[in-house]
């Protein structure tokens, strides 16, 4: 079936470095994508979203890139901080309506 | 914290118990969701409500029974659960149920079935 997956289950970066978290999606008809951050003991928190008519969107310290040709989504975090340590999920709007499909998540660990 | 609250935050229940999870959203949204989050697995959608009407039931066993009395409140009634039902149960809400809106999540209820 259709699914959203992440290339790496864990990612460790040095404080101050940039982080890149990747996501592959399989449904070429998906038109809306979201990145969520989930800290330990909390629910997922919205970070940034992007629609399929765009290939890049920037927020505060975060950038999402969408490559529809290879069905790839990435989240870039600039100047990673210890507070960025969490599990990051991507989600796609499956078949243009009805529900979001979530990936497994990548655990980001920031070393001081 | 988001505008979505869940109670209780932790629940331990035996397989013969009956309990309910509660979710409340203060965002004026029209759609509410229940998800199950197990370790090392993606979020699993269980139920979707739009304007208090259930629009999706994702092949969830009948021992889970949702209730949406109004657009701000969502319940998940539990009975005769199995140990494999132990997980984090997350409630979310969004403006609409089309999947084209970001979903706001509550902190979850950590459920342990003994």
Interface residues (C-beta under 8 A of the other chain):
Chain A: X3 X4 X31 X32 X34 X36 X41 X42 X43 X44 X45 X46 X49 X89 X93 X94 X96 X97 X98 X99 X100 X101 X102 X103 X104 X105
Chain B: X2 X4 X6 X40 X41 X42 X43 X45 X48 X55 X56 X90 X92 X97 X98 X99 X100 X102 X103 X104 X105 X106 X107 X108
